Amino acid sequence: MQDKILTSDDNEKNLKMEKEAPAALAAPAEQLQIKIKQLQTLQNGILSVIADIAGNRCEDTGSHIERTASLLKILIDAMTMRKVYSLELNKFDLDTLCSSARLYDIGKITISDNVLNKPGKLTNEEYETIKAHAARGERIIDKMILRTGDDSEFLHNAKLFAGYHHERWDGKGYPHGLDRLNIPVQGRIMAIVDVYDALVSERPYKKPFTPEEAEKIIMDSTGEMFDPLIADVFNEVREQFRAAVKQSN
C-alpha cells in the first residue's frame, strides 16, 4: 500500500494539533487549581465569619477583629523589612499569616456573656474562666484540623495565634508557661498587638488608655511580657498604630 502523501493542509492540521494538545492536557489541571482556590477562599471566608462572631460577642469590641488584623499587618510588615525573625517569617505566606490571626480569640466563643461582658472587677474564678479561652481556642482549631484533615498553613498559624498569645517572655504567661524563643513567633507578635488593642479600647470595666499611655506600658513591660526585638519594632511603627486606631474609631 502506498504511503499517504502529506499535503500542506495536512501539515497545518498536524501542527495545530501539536499546539493544542498541551493546552488540552493543561486544562484539567488548571480547572483543579481553580477549584482548590475557590475552596480555600470559601474556607477562609467561613473561618473569618466565625472569628467575627467570637470577637463581637464582647459588647465593646465593634471593629476589634479588623483593627487587630490591621495592627498585626503593620507589625509583621515592619519586622519583615527590618529582617527581624526573618527565618521564621520567610516560611509563611504573609497574607495567609495575617488572615489566620483573625481566629486568635476564637476560644471566647466558649465563655459566658456574663463573664465576658461583666462591667465590674472579675472574681478570681471568673478571671481563670477568661484565661481558659487561649487553651480552648487552640483545642477548637485542633478539632478543625483533625475533622477536616486539613493541616494547612492557615489553620496551623491560627492554632498558634490562638494558643500562645497570652504567653510571656519571662515564662509567667498562660496556658503553657513557655518563655523567650520557646514561644512560637505567632504568639510573641500577637501578644503585643492584643495588649495594645485592649489598652486603647473601651471595655465594660475600663476607659480607653491614650496611645501614648499604651505605648509606655508596652515598652516598660519589654523583657518581661514582650519579646524585646519585636517590641523595638513596635516602638518604631507606633505612629502607624496610632493612625490605624484613629481610623477604626
C-alpha positions as CSV (number, residue, x, y, z in Angstrom):
1,M,0.0,0.0,0.0
2,Q,1.3,3.4,-0.9
3,D,2.3,5.8,1.8
4,K,-0.1,8.8,2.1
5,I,1.4,11.9,0.7
6,L,1.0,14.8,3.2
7,T,-0.4,17.9,1.8
8,S,0.2,21.4,3.1
9,D,-3.2,21.3,4.7
10,D,-2.3,18.1,6.5
11,N,0.8,19.7,7.8
12,E,-1.1,22.7,9.1
13,K,-3.6,20.3,10.9
14,N,-0.8,18.3,12.5
15,L,0.9,21.5,13.7
16,K,-2.3,22.8,15.1
17,M,-3.0,19.5,16.9
18,E,0.5,19.5,18.4
19,K,0.0,23.1,19.7
20,E,-3.5,22.3,21.1
21,A,-2.5,19.1,22.8
22,P,-0.6,20.6,25.7
23,A,-3.3,23.1,26.3
24,A,-5.9,20.4,26.3
25,L,-3.9,18.4,28.8
26,A,-3.3,21.5,31.0
27,A,-6.9,22.5,31.1
28,P,-8.0,19.9,33.7
29,A,-5.0,20.8,35.9
30,E,-5.9,24.5,35.7
31,Q,-9.5,23.7,36.5
32,L,-8.4,21.7,39.5
33,Q,-6.3,24.7,40.7
34,I,-9.3,27.0,40.3
35,K,-11.5,24.6,42.3
36,I,-8.8,24.4,45.1
37,K,-8.5,28.2,45.1
38,Q,-12.3,28.5,45.4
39,L,-12.5,26.1,48.3
40,Q,-9.7,27.9,50.1
41,T,-11.5,31.2,49.6
42,L,-14.7,29.6,50.9
43,Q,-12.9,28.1,53.9
44,N,-11.2,31.3,54.8
45,G,-14.4,33.2,54.4
46,I,-16.3,30.8,56.8
47,L,-13.5,31.0,59.3
48,S,-13.4,34.8,59.2
49,V,-17.1,34.9,59.9
50,I,-16.6,32.6,62.9
51,A,-13.8,34.9,64.1
52,D,-16.1,37.9,63.8
53,I,-18.7,36.1,65.8
54,A,-16.2,35.3,68.5
55,G,-14.8,38.8,68.6
56,N,-18.0,40.7,68.5
57,R,-19.5,38.8,71.5
58,C,-17.8,41.4,73.6
59,E,-20.2,44.4,73.5
60,D,-17.4,46.9,73.3
61,T,-15.3,45.4,70.5
62,G,-17.0,46.7,67.4
63,S,-14.2,46.7,64.9
64,H,-11.9,44.7,67.2
65,I,-11.1,41.9,64.8
66,E,-10.5,44.3,61.8
67,R,-8.3,46.6,64.0
68,T,-6.2,43.8,65.4
69,A,-5.7,42.4,61.9
70,S,-4.6,45.8,60.7
71,L,-2.2,46.3,63.6
72,L,-0.8,42.8,63.1
73,K,0.0,43.5,59.4
74,I,1.7,46.8,60.3
75,L,4.0,45.0,62.8
76,I,4.7,42.0,60.6
77,D,5.5,44.2,57.5
78,A,7.9,46.2,59.7
79,M,9.5,43.1,61.0
80,T,10.0,41.7,57.5
81,M,11.5,45.0,56.3
82,R,13.9,45.0,59.2
83,K,14.7,41.3,58.9
84,V,13.6,40.6,62.5
85,Y,12.9,36.9,62.9
86,S,13.1,36.7,59.1
87,L,14.0,32.9,59.2
88,E,10.6,32.2,60.8
89,L,8.5,34.7,58.8
90,N,10.0,33.7,55.5
91,K,8.4,30.3,55.9
92,F,5.0,31.7,55.6
93,D,2.8,33.5,53.1
94,L,2.3,36.8,54.9
95,D,-1.2,37.3,53.6
96,T,-2.2,33.9,54.9
97,L,-0.4,34.5,58.2
98,C,-2.3,37.8,58.8
99,S,-5.6,36.3,57.7
100,S,-5.2,33.3,60.1
101,A,-4.7,35.6,63.0
102,R,-8.4,36.6,62.9
103,L,-9.1,33.4,64.8
104,Y,-6.8,34.1,67.7
105,D,-9.7,34.8,70.1
106,I,-11.9,32.0,68.9
107,G,-11.9,30.5,72.4
108,K,-14.1,33.3,73.6
109,I,-17.0,31.5,72.0
110,T,-16.9,29.2,75.0
111,I,-17.0,31.9,77.6
112,S,-20.3,33.0,79.2
113,D,-21.6,36.5,78.3
114,N,-22.0,37.3,82.0
115,V,-18.2,36.9,82.5
116,L,-17.1,38.2,79.1
117,N,-19.1,41.4,79.4
118,K,-19.0,41.9,83.1
119,P,-18.8,45.6,83.9
120,G,-17.0,45.3,87.2
121,K,-13.9,43.6,88.5
122,L,-13.7,39.9,87.9
123,T,-13.5,37.4,90.7
124,N,-10.5,35.0,90.8
125,E,-12.8,32.2,89.5
126,E,-14.1,34.4,86.6
127,Y,-10.5,35.5,85.7
128,E,-9.5,31.8,85.5
129,T,-12.5,31.3,83.2
130,I,-11.4,34.1,80.9
131,K,-7.9,32.8,80.8
132,A,-9.2,29.4,79.6
133,H,-10.1,30.9,76.2
134,A,-6.5,30.6,74.9
135,A,-6.3,26.8,75.5
136,R,-9.9,26.3,74.4
137,G,-9.2,28.2,71.2
138,E,-6.2,26.0,70.5
139,R,-8.3,22.9,71.0
140,I,-11.1,24.2,68.8
141,I,-8.7,24.7,65.9
142,D,-7.1,21.3,66.6
143,K,-10.5,19.8,66.1
144,M,-10.9,21.6,62.8
145,I,-7.6,20.2,61.6
146,L,-8.5,16.6,62.8
147,R,-12.0,16.6,61.4
148,T,-11.2,18.1,58.1
149,G,-7.7,16.5,57.6
150,D,-6.6,20.0,56.6
151,D,-3.3,20.8,58.3
152,S,-2.9,23.9,56.1
153,E,-0.7,26.8,56.8
154,F,-3.8,28.8,57.5
155,L,-5.1,26.6,60.3
156,H,-1.5,25.8,61.6
157,N,-0.9,29.6,62.1
158,A,-4.4,30.2,63.5
159,K,-3.8,27.5,66.2
160,L,-0.5,29.1,67.3
161,F,-2.0,32.6,67.4
162,A,-4.9,31.3,69.5
163,G,-3.0,29.1,71.9
164,Y,0.1,31.3,72.6
165,H,-0.9,35.0,72.5
166,H,-1.0,35.1,76.3
167,E,2.4,33.6,76.9
168,R,5.0,35.9,78.4
169,W,8.7,36.4,77.6
170,D,9.5,35.7,81.3
171,G,7.6,32.5,81.3
172,K,4.8,33.7,83.6
173,G,2.1,33.6,81.0
174,Y,-0.6,31.0,80.1
175,P,-1.7,28.4,79.2
176,H,1.7,26.7,78.6
177,G,4.0,28.8,80.7
178,L,6.6,29.0,77.9
179,D,9.4,31.6,77.8
180,R,11.5,33.5,75.4
181,L,12.0,31.8,72.0
182,N,10.2,28.7,73.2
183,I,7.0,30.7,72.5
184,P,6.1,30.5,68.8
185,V,6.7,33.7,66.9
186,Q,3.0,34.0,66.2
187,G,2.3,34.2,69.9
188,R,5.1,36.7,70.5
189,I,3.8,39.0,67.8
190,M,0.1,38.8,68.7
191,A,0.9,39.4,72.4
192,I,1.9,43.0,71.6
193,V,-1.0,43.6,69.2
194,D,-3.6,42.2,71.6
195,V,-2.4,44.1,74.6
196,Y,-2.1,47.4,72.7
197,D,-5.6,47.0,71.3
198,A,-7.0,46.1,74.7
199,L,-5.4,49.1,76.3
200,V,-6.6,51.7,73.7
201,S,-10.1,50.2,73.6
202,E,-13.1,51.0,75.9
203,R,-14.2,47.9,77.8
204,P,-17.1,47.4,80.2
205,Y,-14.7,47.6,83.1
206,K,-12.4,50.5,82.0
207,K,-12.0,53.6,79.9
208,P,-9.5,53.5,77.0
209,F,-5.9,54.5,77.5
210,T,-4.3,57.0,75.2
211,P,-2.0,55.6,72.5
212,E,0.9,57.3,74.3
213,E,0.0,55.5,77.6
214,A,-0.4,52.2,75.8
215,E,3.0,52.6,74.2
216,K,4.6,53.3,77.5
217,I,3.1,50.3,79.2
218,I,4.3,48.0,76.4
219,M,7.8,49.4,76.4
220,D,8.0,49.3,80.2
221,S,6.9,45.6,80.1
222,T,9.5,44.7,77.4
223,G,11.7,41.8,78.6
224,E,9.1,40.7,81.0
225,M,5.9,40.3,79.0
226,F,7.2,41.0,75.5
227,D,9.9,39.9,73.2
228,P,12.5,42.8,73.1
229,L,13.2,42.6,69.4
230,I,9.5,42.7,68.4
231,A,8.8,45.5,71.0
232,D,11.6,47.6,69.4
233,V,9.9,47.2,66.0
234,F,6.6,48.2,67.6
235,N,8.2,51.3,69.0
236,E,9.4,52.3,65.6
237,V,5.9,52.0,64.0
238,R,3.9,53.4,66.9
239,E,2.7,56.3,64.7
240,Q,1.2,53.8,62.3
241,F,-0.5,52.0,65.2
242,R,-2.0,55.4,66.3
243,A,-3.3,56.1,62.8
244,A,-4.9,52.6,62.5
245,V,-6.7,53.0,65.8
246,K,-7.9,56.5,64.9
247,Q,-9.2,55.3,61.5
248,S,-11.1,52.5,63.2
249,N,-12.9,54.8,65.7
